């Protein structure tokens, strides 16, 4: 599994998230992917994702 974590900084990381989602969609990434998207407004279509994670997660 690949974790992409952008943290809690208020700037968006849309380019990173879009590219990882695109690579997963084309099959270039064949592993499961989880993205913590933070303040980014792009919602991945090919990966599991959540805006933020709790300390328990």
mmCIF file of the N, C-alpha and C atoms, coordinates in Angstrom:
data_MODEL
# 
_entry.id   MODEL 
# 
loop_
_atom_site.group_PDB 
_atom_site.id 
_atom_site.type_symbol 
_atom_site.label_atom_id 
_atom_site.label_alt_id 
_atom_site.label_comp_id 
_atom_site.label_asym_id 
_atom_site.label_entity_id 
_atom_site.label_seq_id 
_atom_site.pdbx_PDB_ins_code 
_atom_site.Cartn_x 
_atom_site.Cartn_y 
_atom_site.Cartn_z 
_atom_site.occupancy 
_atom_site.B_iso_or_equiv 
_atom_site.pdbx_formal_charge 
_atom_site.auth_seq_id 
_atom_site.auth_comp_id 
_atom_site.auth_asym_id 
_atom_site.auth_atom_id 
_atom_site.pdbx_PDB_model_num 
ATOM 1   N N  . UNK A 1 1  ? 0.840   -1.174 0.000   1.00 0.00 ? 1  UNK A N  1 
ATOM 2   C CA . UNK A 1 1  ? 0.000   0.000  0.000   1.00 0.00 ? 1  UNK A CA 1 
ATOM 3   C C  . UNK A 1 1  ? 0.884   1.236  0.000   1.00 0.00 ? 1  UNK A C  1 
ATOM 4   N N  . UNK A 1 2  ? 0.440   2.236  -0.742  1.00 0.00 ? 2  UNK A N  1 
ATOM 5   C CA . UNK A 1 2  ? 1.134   3.521  -0.803  1.00 0.00 ? 2  UNK A CA 1 
ATOM 6   C C  . UNK A 1 2  ? 0.288   4.548  -0.060  1.00 0.00 ? 2  UNK A C  1 
ATOM 7   N N  . UNK A 1 3  ? 0.917   5.276  0.873   1.00 0.00 ? 3  UNK A N  1 
ATOM 8   C CA . UNK A 1 3  ? 0.257   6.367  1.586   1.00 0.00 ? 3  UNK A CA 1 
ATOM 9   C C  . UNK A 1 3  ? 0.816   7.685  1.073   1.00 0.00 ? 3  UNK A C  1 
ATOM 10  N N  . UNK A 1 4  ? -0.064  8.590  0.674   1.00 0.00 ? 4  UNK A N  1 
ATOM 11  C CA . UNK A 1 4  ? 0.334   9.942  0.287   1.00 0.00 ? 4  UNK A CA 1 
ATOM 12  C C  . UNK A 1 4  ? -0.270  10.866 1.337   1.00 0.00 ? 4  UNK A C  1 
ATOM 13  N N  . UNK A 1 5  ? 0.577   11.493 2.123   1.00 0.00 ? 5  UNK A N  1 
ATOM 14  C CA . UNK A 1 5  ? 0.123   12.316 3.235   1.00 0.00 ? 5  UNK A CA 1 
ATOM 15  C C  . UNK A 1 5  ? 0.624   13.743 3.014   1.00 0.00 ? 5  UNK A C  1 
ATOM 16  N N  . UNK A 1 6  ? -0.295  14.709 2.955   1.00 0.00 ? 6  UNK A N  1 
ATOM 17  C CA . UNK A 1 6  ? 0.104   16.101 2.726   1.00 0.00 ? 6  UNK A CA 1 
ATOM 18  C C  . UNK A 1 6  ? 0.046   16.942 3.994   1.00 0.00 ? 6  UNK A C  1 
ATOM 19  N N  . UNK A 1 7  ? -0.449  16.392 5.082   1.00 0.00 ? 7  UNK A N  1 
ATOM 20  C CA . UNK A 1 7  ? -0.448  17.106 6.353   1.00 0.00 ? 7  UNK A CA 1 
ATOM 21  C C  . UNK A 1 7  ? -1.578  18.114 6.491   1.00 0.00 ? 7  UNK A C  1 
ATOM 22  N N  . UNK A 1 8  ? -1.366  19.105 7.359   1.00 0.00 ? 8  UNK A N  1 
ATOM 23  C CA . UNK A 1 8  ? -2.424  20.060 7.683   1.00 0.00 ? 8  UNK A CA 1 
ATOM 24  C C  . UNK A 1 8  ? -2.108  21.479 7.231   1.00 0.00 ? 8  UNK A C  1 
ATOM 25  N N  . UNK A 1 9  ? -1.054  21.655 6.441   1.00 0.00 ? 9  UNK A N  1 
ATOM 26  C CA . UNK A 1 9  ? -0.735  22.986 5.918   1.00 0.00 ? 9  UNK A CA 1 
ATOM 27  C C  . UNK A 1 9  ? -1.876  23.452 5.030   1.00 0.00 ? 9  UNK A C  1 
ATOM 28  N N  . UNK A 1 10 ? -2.211  24.728 5.085   1.00 0.00 ? 10 UNK A N  1 
ATOM 29  C CA . UNK A 1 10 ? -3.408  25.237 4.417   1.00 0.00 ? 10 UNK A CA 1 
ATOM 30  C C  . UNK A 1 10 ? -3.280  25.395 2.904   1.00 0.00 ? 10 UNK A C  1 
ATOM 31  N N  . UNK A 1 11 ? -2.092  25.248 2.342   1.00 0.00 ? 11 UNK A N  1 
ATOM 32  C CA . UNK A 1 11 ? -1.970  25.310 0.889   1.00 0.00 ? 11 UNK A CA 1 
ATOM 33  C C  . UNK A 1 11 ? -2.378  23.972 0.290   1.00 0.00 ? 11 UNK A C  1 
ATOM 34  N N  . UNK A 1 12 ? -2.895  24.037 -0.942  1.00 0.00 ? 12 UNK A N  1 
ATOM 35  C CA . UNK A 1 12 ? -3.351  22.826 -1.622  1.00 0.00 ? 12 UNK A CA 1 
ATOM 36  C C  . UNK A 1 12 ? -2.182  22.101 -2.283  1.00 0.00 ? 12 UNK A C  1 
ATOM 37  N N  . UNK A 1 13 ? -2.329  20.797 -2.413  1.00 0.00 ? 13 UNK A N  1 
ATOM 38  C CA . UNK A 1 13 ? -1.348  19.957 -3.098  1.00 0.00 ? 13 UNK A CA 1 
ATOM 39  C C  . UNK A 1 13 ? -2.032  19.235 -4.258  1.00 0.00 ? 13 UNK A C  1 
ATOM 40  N N  . UNK A 1 14 ? -2.846  19.971 -5.019  1.00 0.00 ? 14 UNK A N  1 
ATOM 41  C CA . UNK A 1 14 ? -3.635  19.371 -6.090  1.00 0.00 ? 14 UNK A CA 1 
ATOM 42  C C  . UNK A 1 14 ? -2.779  18.681 -7.148  1.00 0.00 ? 14 UNK A C  1 
ATOM 43  N N  . UNK A 1 15 ? -1.646  19.270 -7.521  1.00 0.00 ? 15 UNK A N  1 
ATOM 44  C CA . UNK A 1 15 ? -0.821  18.651 -8.579  1.00 0.00 ? 15 UNK A CA 1 
ATOM 45  C C  . UNK A 1 15 ? -0.332  17.271 -8.162  1.00 0.00 ? 15 UNK A C  1 
ATOM 46  N N  . UNK A 1 16 ? 0.133   17.137 -6.932  1.00 0.00 ? 16 UNK A N  1 
ATOM 47  C CA . UNK A 1 16 ? 0.589   15.837 -6.426  1.00 0.00 ? 16 UNK A CA 1 
ATOM 48  C C  . UNK A 1 16 ? -0.557  14.835 -6.407  1.00 0.00 ? 16 UNK A C  1 
ATOM 49  N N  . UNK A 1 17 ? -1.693  15.243 -5.866  1.00 0.00 ? 17 UNK A N  1 
ATOM 50  C CA . UNK A 1 17 ? -2.834  14.341 -5.723  1.00 0.00 ? 17 UNK A CA 1 
ATOM 51  C C  . UNK A 1 17 ? -3.378  13.931 -7.087  1.00 0.00 ? 17 UNK A C  1 
ATOM 52  N N  . UNK A 1 18 ? -3.488  14.878 -8.018  1.00 0.00 ? 18 UNK A N  1 
ATOM 53  C CA . UNK A 1 18 ? -3.974  14.563 -9.372  1.00 0.00 ? 18 UNK A CA 1 
ATOM 54  C C  . UNK A 1 18 ? -3.051  13.577 -10.073 1.00 0.00 ? 18 UNK A C  1 
ATOM 55  N N  . UNK A 1 19 ? -1.744  13.775 -9.933  1.00 0.00 ? 19 UNK A N  1 
ATOM 56  C CA . UNK A 1 19 ? -0.795  12.896 -10.621 1.00 0.00 ? 19 UNK A CA 1 
ATOM 57  C C  . UNK A 1 19 ? -0.825  11.483 -10.052 1.00 0.00 ? 19 UNK A C  1 
ATOM 58  N N  . UNK A 1 20 ? -0.868  11.347 -8.742  1.00 0.00 ? 20 UNK A N  1 
ATOM 59  C CA . UNK A 1 20 ? -0.951  10.015 -8.138  1.00 0.00 ? 20 UNK A CA 1 
ATOM 60  C C  . UNK A 1 20 ? -2.251  9.341  -8.558  1.00 0.00 ? 20 UNK A C  1 
ATOM 61  N N  . UNK A 1 21 ? -3.356  10.082 -8.551  1.00 0.00 ? 21 UNK A N  1 
ATOM 62  C CA . UNK A 1 21 ? -4.647  9.532  -8.958  1.00 0.00 ? 21 UNK A CA 1 
ATOM 63  C C  . UNK A 1 21 ? -4.620  9.114  -10.431 1.00 0.00 ? 21 UNK A C  1 
ATOM 64  N N  . UNK A 1 22 ? -3.981  9.928  -11.275 1.00 0.00 ? 22 UNK A N  1 
ATOM 65  C CA . UNK A 1 22 ? -3.871  9.597  -12.701 1.00 0.00 ? 22 UNK A CA 1 
ATOM 66  C C  . UNK A 1 22 ? -3.056  8.326  -12.900 1.00 0.00 ? 22 UNK A C  1 
ATOM 67  N N  . UNK A 1 23 ? -1.923  8.229  -12.219 1.00 0.00 ? 23 UNK A N  1 
ATOM 68  C CA . UNK A 1 23 ? -1.070  7.045  -12.343 1.00 0.00 ? 23 UNK A CA 1 
ATOM 69  C C  . UNK A 1 23 ? -1.795  5.787  -11.880 1.00 0.00 ? 23 UNK A C  1 
ATOM 70  N N  . UNK A 1 24 ? -2.567  5.897  -10.815 1.00 0.00 ? 24 UNK A N  1 
ATOM 71  C CA . UNK A 1 24 ? -3.352  4.757  -10.348 1.00 0.00 ? 24 UNK A CA 1 
ATOM 72  C C  . UNK A 1 24 ? -4.405  4.385  -11.388 1.00 0.00 ? 24 UNK A C  1 
ATOM 73  N N  . UNK A 1 25 ? -5.040  5.384  -11.985 1.00 0.00 ? 25 UNK A N  1 
ATOM 74  C CA . UNK A 1 25 ? -6.081  5.144  -12.987 1.00 0.00 ? 25 UNK A CA 1 
ATOM 75  C C  . UNK A 1 25 ? -5.563  4.496  -14.258 1.00 0.00 ? 25 UNK A C  1 
ATOM 76  N N  . UNK A 1 26 ? -4.331  4.798  -14.647 1.00 0.00 ? 26 UNK A N  1 
ATOM 77  C CA . UNK A 1 26 ? -3.762  4.219  -15.865 1.00 0.00 ? 26 UNK A CA 1 
ATOM 78  C C  . UNK A 1 26 ? -3.143  2.848  -15.626 1.00 0.00 ? 26 UNK A C  1 
ATOM 79  N N  . UNK A 1 27 ? -3.025  2.457  -14.365 1.00 0.00 ? 27 UNK A N  1 
ATOM 80  C CA . UNK A 1 27 ? -2.410  1.171  -14.054 1.00 0.00 ? 27 UNK A CA 1 
ATOM 81  C C  . UNK A 1 27 ? -0.914  1.248  -13.827 1.00 0.00 ? 27 UNK A C  1 
ATOM 82  N N  . UNK A 1 28 ? -0.334  2.446  -13.937 1.00 0.00 ? 28 UNK A N  1 
ATOM 83  C CA . UNK A 1 28 ? 1.098   2.598  -13.680 1.00 0.00 ? 28 UNK A CA 1 
ATOM 84  C C  . UNK A 1 28 ? 1.429   2.274  -12.224 1.00 0.00 ? 28 UNK A C  1 
ATOM 85  N N  . UNK A 1 29 ? 0.474   2.510  -11.345 1.00 0.00 ? 29 UNK A N  1 
ATOM 86  C CA . UNK A 1 29 ? 0.582   2.089  -9.949  1.00 0.00 ? 29 UNK A CA 1 
ATOM 87  C C  . UNK A 1 29 ? -0.397  0.943  -9.768  1.00 0.00 ? 29 UNK A C  1 
ATOM 88  N N  . UNK A 1 30 ? 0.112   -0.226 -9.395  1.00 0.00 ? 30 UNK A N  1 
ATOM 89  C CA . UNK A 1 30 ? -0.777  -1.384 -9.253  1.00 0.00 ? 30 UNK A CA 1 
ATOM 90  C C  . UNK A 1 30 ? -1.045  -1.745 -7.792  1.00 0.00 ? 30 UNK A C  1 
ATOM 91  N N  . UNK A 1 31 ? -0.547  -0.939 -6.877  1.00 0.00 ? 31 UNK A N  1 
ATOM 92  C CA . UNK A 1 31 ? -0.794  -1.162 -5.455  1.00 0.00 ? 31 UNK A CA 1 
ATOM 93  C C  . UNK A 1 31 ? -1.987  -0.329 -4.993  1.00 0.00 ? 31 UNK A C  1 
ATOM 94  N N  . UNK A 1 32 ? -2.527  -0.682 -3.820  1.00 0.00 ? 32 UNK A N  1 
ATOM 95  C CA . UNK A 1 32 ? -3.561  0.154  -3.227  1.00 0.00 ? 32 UNK A CA 1 
ATOM 96  C C  . UNK A 1 32 ? -2.934  1.493  -2.856  1.00 0.00 ? 32 UNK A C  1 
ATOM 97  N N  . UNK A 1 33 ? -3.709  2.571  -3.002  1.00 0.00 ? 33 UNK A N  1 
ATOM 98  C CA . UNK A 1 33 ? -3.217  3.905  -2.672  1.00 0.00 ? 33 UNK A CA 1 
ATOM 99  C C  . UNK A 1 33 ? -4.222  4.586  -1.752  1.00 0.00 ? 33 UNK A C  1 
ATOM 100 N N  . UNK A 1 34 ? -3.714  5.188  -0.678  1.00 0.00 ? 34 UNK A N  1 
ATOM 101 C CA . UNK A 1 34 ? -4.540  6.017  0.199   1.00 0.00 ? 34 UNK A CA 1 
ATOM 102 C C  . UNK A 1 34 ? -3.923  7.406  0.225   1.00 0.00 ? 34 UNK A C  1 
ATOM 103 N N  . UNK A 1 35 ? -4.763  8.421  -0.009  1.00 0.00 ? 35 UNK A N  1 
ATOM 104 C CA . UNK A 1 35 ? -4.290  9.804  -0.025  1.00 0.00 ? 35 UNK A CA 1 
ATOM 105 C C  . UNK A 1 35 ? -5.008  10.598 1.058   1.00 0.00 ? 35 UNK A C  1 
ATOM 106 N N  . UNK A 1 36 ? -4.235  11.261 1.897   1.00 0.00 ? 36 UNK A N  1 
ATOM 107 C CA . UNK A 1 36 ? -4.790  12.235 2.835   1.00 0.00 ? 36 UNK A CA 1 
ATOM 108 C C  . UNK A 1 36 ? -4.677  13.572 2.118   1.00 0.00 ? 36 UNK A C  1 
ATOM 109 N N  . UNK A 1 37 ? -5.814  14.148 1.695   1.00 0.00 ? 37 UNK A N  1 
ATOM 110 C CA . UNK A 1 37 ? -5.811  15.289 0.781   1.00 0.00 ? 37 UNK A CA 1 
ATOM 111 C C  . UNK A 1 37 ? -5.712  16.648 1.455   1.00 0.00 ? 37 UNK A C  1 
ATOM 112 N N  . UNK A 1 38 ? -5.934  16.732 2.749   1.00 0.00 ? 38 UNK A N  1 
ATOM 113 C CA . UNK A 1 38 ? -5.819  18.011 3.451   1.00 0.00 ? 38 UNK A CA 1 
ATOM 114 C C  . UNK A 1 38 ? -6.759  19.060 2.877   1.00 0.00 ? 38 UNK A C  1 
ATOM 115 N N  . UNK A 1 39 ? -6.230  20.244 2.633   1.00 0.00 ? 39 UNK A N  1 
ATOM 116 C CA . UNK A 1 39 ? -7.040  21.359 2.137   1.00 0.00 ? 39 UNK A CA 1 
ATOM 117 C C  . UNK A 1 39 ? -7.199  21.366 0.618   1.00 0.00 ? 39 UNK A C  1 
ATOM 118 N N  . UNK A 1 40 ? -6.669  20.390 -0.068  1.00 0.00 ? 40 UNK A N  1 
ATOM 119 C CA . UNK A 1 40 ? -6.813  20.317 -1.524  1.00 0.00 ? 40 UNK A CA 1 
ATOM 120 C C  . UNK A 1 40 ? -8.280  20.135 -1.885  1.00 0.00 ? 40 UNK A C  1 
ATOM 121 N N  . UNK A 1 41 ? -8.687  20.733 -3.006  1.00 0.00 ? 41 UNK A N  1 
ATOM 122 C CA . UNK A 1 41 ? -10.093 20.608 -3.406  1.00 0.00 ? 41 UNK A CA 1 
ATOM 123 C C  . UNK A 1 41 ? -10.317 19.517 -4.448  1.00 0.00 ? 41 UNK A C  1 
ATOM 124 N N  . UNK A 1 42 ? -9.252  18.892 -4.930  1.00 0.00 ? 42 UNK A N  1 
ATOM 125 C CA . UNK A 1 42 ? -9.386  17.785 -5.876  1.00 0.00 ? 42 UNK A CA 1 
ATOM 126 C C  . UNK A 1 42 ? -9.766  16.517 -5.116  1.00 0.00 ? 42 UNK A C  1 
ATOM 127 N N  . UNK A 1 43 ? -10.778 15.807 -5.617  1.00 0.00 ? 43 UNK A N  1 
ATOM 128 C CA . UNK A 1 43 ? -11.209 14.551 -4.997  1.00 0.00 ? 43 UNK A CA 1 
ATOM 129 C C  . UNK A 1 43 ? -10.808 13.384 -5.897  1.00 0.00 ? 43 UNK A C  1 
ATOM 130 N N  . UNK A 1 44 ? -9.866  12.556 -5.465  1.00 0.00 ? 44 UNK A N  1 
ATOM 131 C CA . UNK A 1 44 ? -9.394  11.435 -6.276  1.00 0.00 ? 44 UNK A CA 1 
ATOM 132 C C  . UNK A 1 44 ? -10.526 10.483 -6.660  1.00 0.00 ? 44 UNK A C  1 
ATOM 133 N N  . UNK A 1 45 ? -10.444 9.957  -7.873  1.00 0.00 ? 45 UNK A N  1 
ATOM 134 C CA . UNK A 1 45 ? -11.435 9.013  -8.385  1.00 0.00 ? 45 UNK A CA 1 
ATOM 135 C C  . UNK A 1 45 ? -10.932 7.572  -8.366  1.00 0.00 ? 45 UNK A C  1 
ATOM 136 N N  . UNK A 1 46 ? -9.620  7.394  -8.293  1.00 0.00 ? 46 UNK A N  1 
ATOM 137 C CA . UNK A 1 46 ? -9.031  6.057  -8.420  1.00 0.00 ? 46 UNK A CA 1 
ATOM 138 C C  . UNK A 1 46 ? -8.344  5.563  -7.153  1.00 0.00 ? 46 UNK A C  1 
ATOM 139 N N  . UNK A 1 47 ? -8.389  6.356  -6.103  1.00 0.00 ? 47 UNK A N  1 
ATOM 140 C CA . UNK A 1 47 ? -7.699  6.026  -4.856  1.00 0.00 ? 47 UNK A CA 1 
ATOM 141 C C  . UNK A 1 47 ? -8.650  6.217  -3.680  1.00 0.00 ? 47 UNK A C  1 
ATOM 142 N N  . UNK A 1 48 ? -8.371  5.500  -2.604  1.00 0.00 ? 48 UNK A N  1 
ATOM 143 C CA . UNK A 1 48 ? -9.070  5.784  -1.357  1.00 0.00 ? 48 UNK A CA 1 
ATOM 144 C C  . UNK A 1 48 ? -8.510  7.089  -0.818  1.00 0.00 ? 48 UNK A C  1 
ATOM 145 N N  . UNK A 1 49 ? -9.346  7.884  -0.162  1.00 0.00 ? 49 UNK A N  1 
ATOM 146 C CA . UNK A 1 49 ? -8.848  9.159  0.340   1.00 0.00 ? 49 UNK A CA 1 
ATOM 147 C C  . UNK A 1 49 ? -9.690  9.676  1.498   1.00 0.00 ? 49 UNK A C  1 
ATOM 148 N N  . UNK A 1 50 ? -9.097  10.602 2.225   1.00 0.00 ? 50 UNK A N  1 
ATOM 149 C CA . UNK A 1 50 ? -9.769  11.314 3.307   1.00 0.00 ? 50 UNK A CA 1 
ATOM 150 C C  . UNK A 1 50 ? -9.111  12.680 3.416   1.00 0.00 ? 50 UNK A C  1 
ATOM 151 N N  . UNK A 1 51 ? -9.886  13.707 3.740   1.00 0.00 ? 51 UNK A N  1 
ATOM 152 C CA . UNK A 1 51 ? -9.295  15.041 3.884   1.00 0.00 ? 51 UNK A CA 1 
ATOM 153 C C  . UNK A 1 51 ? -8.267  15.065 5.011   1.00 0.00 ? 51 UNK A C  1 
ATOM 154 N N  . UNK A 1 52 ? -8.659  14.573 6.176   1.00 0.00 ? 52 UNK A N  1 
ATOM 155 C CA . UNK A 1 52 ? -7.765  14.552 7.329   1.00 0.00 ? 52 UNK A CA 1 
ATOM 156 C C  . UNK A 1 52 ? -7.893  13.217 8.043   1.00 0.00 ? 52 UNK A C  1 
ATOM 157 N N  . UNK A 1 53 ? -6.894  12.885 8.830   1.00 0.00 ? 53 UNK A N  1 
ATOM 158 C CA . UNK A 1 53 ? -6.905  11.655 9.615   1.00 0.00 ? 53 UNK A CA 1 
ATOM 159 C C  . UNK A 1 53 ? -6.877  12.025 11.095  1.00 0.00 ? 53 UNK A C  1 
ATOM 160 N N  . UNK A 1 54 ? -7.562  11.250 11.896  1.00 0.00 ? 54 UNK A N  1 
ATOM 161 C CA . UNK A 1 54 ? -7.513  11.473 13.339  1.00 0.00 ? 54 UNK A CA 1 
ATOM 162 C C  . UNK A 1 54 ? -6.218  10.890 13.898  1.00 0.00 ? 54 UNK A C  1 
ATOM 163 N N  . UNK A 1 55 ? -5.884  11.243 15.108  1.00 0.00 ? 55 UNK A N  1 
ATOM 164 C CA . UNK A 1 55 ? -4.689  10.679 15.739  1.00 0.00 ? 55 UNK A CA 1 
ATOM 165 C C  . UNK A 1 55 ? -4.803  9.167  15.876  1.00 0.00 ? 55 UNK A C  1 
ATOM 166 N N  . UNK A 1 56 ? -6.016  8.664  16.057  1.00 0.00 ? 56 UNK A N  1 
ATOM 167 C CA . UNK A 1 56 ? -6.219  7.218  16.193  1.00 0.00 ? 56 UNK A CA 1 
ATOM 168 C C  . UNK A 1 56 ? -5.956  6.466  14.892  1.00 0.00 ? 56 UNK A C  1 
ATOM 169 N N  . UNK A 1 57 ? -6.184  7.129  13.755  1.00 0.00 ? 57 UNK A N  1 
ATOM 170 C CA . UNK A 1 57 ? -5.959  6.485  12.457  1.00 0.00 ? 57 UNK A CA 1 
ATOM 171 C C  . UNK A 1 57 ? -4.474  6.373  12.200  1.00 0.00 ? 57 UNK A C  1 
# 
